Amino acid sequence: MAKAEKKPQYVSTTLNRKARHEYFILDTMVAGIELKGSEVKSVRLGKASLNESYAIIHRGEVWLENMQIAAYEHNHVEPIDPKRSRKLLLKREEILKLQTRLHQKGLTLVPLKAFFNKKGVLKIELGLAKGKQLHDKRETIKERDTQRQLQKLKNQY
C-alpha cells in the first residue's frame, strides 16, 4: 500500500524577496488580514505584491501599508484602491509585545510572505527586523556564494 503524502501546510502566494536581503529578521509571527470583496480573488490569481510594504501600529491596531493588490477585473460592485491600508488581525497580547519590541532602536515590522492556510484563509507572515548595513549585505552574499559552491562540490562526488 502506498504511503499517503502530506499536503503542504500552506501555499505561498506572494513573497517579499527584498526583506531578507535588506533586514536581519529577529522574530516572525503570522497574522490574518482584513480584505474587502474581490481582493481575495485577486490575491489567488497572484496579483499581489509585498514589495516596499511595511506594518505599523496605530491606536492599538496593526496596519499593513503599501501592499499592492491589483483590482479584480470582473469586479463591478465598487472600485478598491490597490494600495490602501489593510488591518492585520492579531491578539491584543501579541500587539503589546510587538509595541514594546518596536520601541528598541532601529526595529521595524516587515511582511515576509502572504499565503493561504489549510482552511483557505489569507495570512501574512510578519518579521520583526533590523536594517542591514552595506557591509552586512556583502557578507550575506559572500556566505550564500560559498554555500552554493560547497553544494556543487558535494553533488559532484
C-alpha positions in Angstrom: 0.0 0.0 0.0 1.4 3.4 -0.9 2.2 5.8 1.8 -0.1 8.9 1.9 1.8 12.0 1.0 1.4 15.0 3.3 -0.2 18.1 1.8 1.8 21.3 2.2 0.7 23.2 5.3 0.2 26.4 3.3 0.6 27.6 -0.3 2.8 30.6 -0.6 1.3 33.1 -2.9 3.5 36.3 -2.5 7.0 36.6 -1.2 8.9 39.8 -0.2 12.3 38.7 -1.5 14.0 42.0 -0.7 13.1 41.8 3.0 15.7 39.1 3.9 18.3 41.0 1.9 17.6 44.4 3.4 17.0 43.3 7.1 18.0 40.9 9.8 14.9 39.0 10.7 14.8 38.7 14.6 11.4 37.2 15.1 8.4 36.1 12.9 4.7 35.8 13.5 1.6 35.1 11.5 -1.4 37.5 11.3 -4.7 37.4 9.5 -5.6 40.3 7.2 -8.8 42.1 6.7 -9.7 42.3 3.0 -12.7 43.7 1.0 -14.8 41.9 -1.6 -12.8 40.9 -4.6 -9.3 41.4 -3.1 -9.1 37.7 -2.2 -9.8 36.6 -5.7 -7.0 39.0 -7.0 -4.6 37.5 -4.5 -5.5 34.0 -5.5 -4.7 35.0 -9.1 -1.3 36.2 -8.0 -1.9 39.9 -8.5 -0.5 41.0 -5.1 2.9 42.4 -4.2 4.6 42.9 -0.9 7.5 44.9 -2.3 8.1 48.2 -0.3 5.3 47.3 2.1 5.6 47.6 5.9 3.4 47.3 9.0 2.8 50.0 11.7 1.0 50.0 15.0 -1.6 52.8 15.2 -4.0 53.2 18.2 -3.5 49.6 19.3 -4.1 48.1 15.9 -1.6 46.8 13.4 -1.9 48.1 9.8 -0.2 46.9 6.6 0.8 49.8 4.4 1.7 49.8 0.7 0.7 46.3 -0.1 -0.3 46.3 -3.8 -3.4 44.2 -4.7 -4.5 44.8 -8.3 -8.1 45.3 -8.9 -10.1 42.1 -9.8 -11.1 42.5 -13.5 -14.6 41.1 -13.0 -15.5 43.3 -10.1 -18.4 45.6 -10.9 -19.5 46.5 -7.4 -17.1 49.1 -6.1 -13.6 50.2 -7.1 -11.0 49.4 -4.4 -7.7 51.4 -4.0 -4.9 48.9 -4.7 -2.5 50.4 -2.1 -5.0 51.1 0.7 -4.1 50.4 4.3 -5.2 47.0 5.5 -5.8 45.9 9.1 -3.9 43.0 10.4 -5.6 40.7 12.8 -3.6 39.9 15.9 -4.4 39.2 19.5 -4.0 42.1 22.0 -1.1 40.4 23.8 0.8 40.0 20.5 0.3 43.6 19.7 1.5 44.8 23.1 4.6 42.5 22.8 5.3 43.9 19.3 4.9 47.5 20.6 7.4 47.0 23.4 9.9 45.4 21.0 9.4 48.1 18.3 10.5 50.9 20.7 14.0 49.4 20.6 16.3 51.4 18.3 16.1 50.5 14.6 13.4 47.8 14.6 10.6 47.6 12.1 7.7 45.3 11.1 8.2 43.9 7.6 5.8 41.5 5.8 7.8 38.4 4.6 5.1 36.5 2.7 1.4 36.2 2.1 -0.1 32.7 2.0 -3.3 30.7 2.2 -3.5 28.3 5.2 -5.2 24.9 5.2 -8.7 26.5 5.6 -8.1 28.8 2.6 -7.7 32.0 4.7 -5.1 34.5 3.7 -2.4 35.1 6.2 0.6 37.4 6.4 3.9 36.4 7.9 5.4 39.4 9.6 9.1 39.7 10.6 10.5 41.9 13.4 13.5 43.2 11.6 16.6 45.3 12.0 18.1 47.1 8.9 21.4 45.8 7.5 24.4 48.0 6.6 26.1 47.7 3.3 28.9 45.5 4.7 26.3 43.1 6.2 24.7 42.7 2.8 28.1 41.9 1.3 28.8 39.3 4.0 25.4 37.7 3.3 26.1 37.5 -0.4 29.5 36.0 0.2 28.1 33.3 2.6 25.4 32.4 0.0 28.0 32.0 -2.7 30.3 29.8 -0.6 27.3 27.6 0.3 26.4 27.3 -3.4 30.0 26.3 -4.2 30.1 23.7 -1.4 26.8 22.3 -2.6 28.1 21.9 -6.2 31.2 20.1 -4.9 29.0 17.8 -2.8 26.9 17.0 -5.8 29.9 16.1 -7.9 31.1 13.4 -5.5 
